[in-house]
């Protein structure tokens, strides 16, 4: 109903898209979407994954950075679990 008000000249076409597929469907310059549910505008930012580096050295560095981040996350989770266990004892 609301969509048809702004599309009187039939310039746009509604599309049903899963949230995970939304960044692939949107134009590269789009910064987000606005859902209008029952007359309430809900602006949502679009997060696009960074393109994978093509250079082998850059790919290796990205993999190393990801491994370091995963190790740091695991260490923080382990510390939190140990703290929780010591508080319960």
C-alpha positions as CSV (number, residue, x, y, z in Angstrom):
1,X,0.0,0.0,0.0
2,X,2.7,2.5,1.1
3,X,5.0,1.4,-1.7
4,X,2.3,2.0,-4.4
5,X,1.9,5.6,-3.2
6,X,5.5,6.4,-4.1
7,X,5.6,4.3,-7.2
8,X,2.7,5.8,-9.2
9,X,4.7,5.8,-12.5
10,X,5.7,2.1,-12.0
11,X,9.4,3.0,-11.9
12,X,10.2,0.6,-9.1
13,X,9.5,-3.1,-8.5
14,X,9.1,-4.7,-5.1
15,X,11.4,-7.6,-4.3
16,X,11.3,-10.2,-1.5
17,X,14.9,-10.9,-0.4
18,X,16.4,-12.8,2.5
19,X,18.5,-10.5,4.8
20,X,21.7,-12.4,4.0
21,X,21.2,-11.7,0.3
22,X,20.4,-8.0,0.6
23,X,23.9,-6.7,0.1
24,X,24.2,-8.6,-3.1
25,X,20.9,-7.1,-4.5
26,X,21.5,-3.5,-3.5
27,X,23.5,-1.0,-5.6
28,X,27.1,-0.5,-4.5
29,X,26.4,3.1,-3.5
30,X,23.5,2.2,-1.3
31,X,24.3,2.8,2.4
32,X,21.2,1.1,3.8
33,X,17.5,0.4,3.5
34,X,14.4,1.7,5.2
35,X,11.7,-0.7,6.2
36,X,8.3,0.8,6.7
37,X,6.4,-1.5,8.9
38,X,2.9,-0.3,9.8
39,X,3.9,3.3,9.0
40,X,7.0,3.3,11.3
41,X,10.3,3.9,9.4
42,X,13.0,1.6,10.5
43,X,16.4,2.6,8.9
44,X,19.0,-0.2,8.6
45,X,22.6,0.1,7.6
46,X,24.0,-2.4,5.2
47,X,27.3,-4.1,6.2
48,X,29.2,-5.4,3.2
49,X,32.1,-7.8,3.7
50,X,35.5,-6.5,2.6
51,X,36.7,-8.0,-0.7
52,X,39.2,-10.8,-0.3
53,X,42.7,-9.6,-1.1
54,X,44.1,-11.1,-4.4
55,X,47.8,-10.8,-3.4
56,X,49.1,-14.0,-1.8
57,X,51.1,-12.0,0.8
58,X,48.0,-9.9,1.7
59,X,45.9,-13.1,1.9
60,X,48.4,-14.7,4.2
61,X,48.5,-11.6,6.4
62,X,44.6,-11.5,6.5
63,X,44.6,-15.2,7.5
64,X,47.2,-14.5,10.2
65,X,45.2,-11.5,11.5
66,X,42.1,-13.7,11.6
67,X,43.9,-16.4,13.5
68,X,45.2,-13.9,16.1
69,X,41.7,-12.5,16.6
70,X,40.3,-16.0,17.1
71,X,43.0,-16.8,19.6
72,X,42.4,-13.6,21.5
73,X,38.7,-14.2,21.5
74,X,39.2,-17.8,22.8
75,X,41.5,-16.5,25.5
76,X,39.0,-13.9,26.7
77,X,36.2,-16.5,26.8
78,X,38.5,-18.9,28.8
79,X,39.3,-16.1,31.3
80,X,35.7,-15.2,31.7
81,X,34.8,-18.9,32.3
82,X,37.6,-19.3,34.8
83,X,36.5,-16.1,36.7
84,X,32.9,-17.4,36.7
85,X,34.0,-20.8,38.1
86,X,36.2,-19.2,40.8
87,X,33.3,-16.9,41.9
88,X,31.0,-19.9,42.1
89,X,33.4,-21.9,44.2
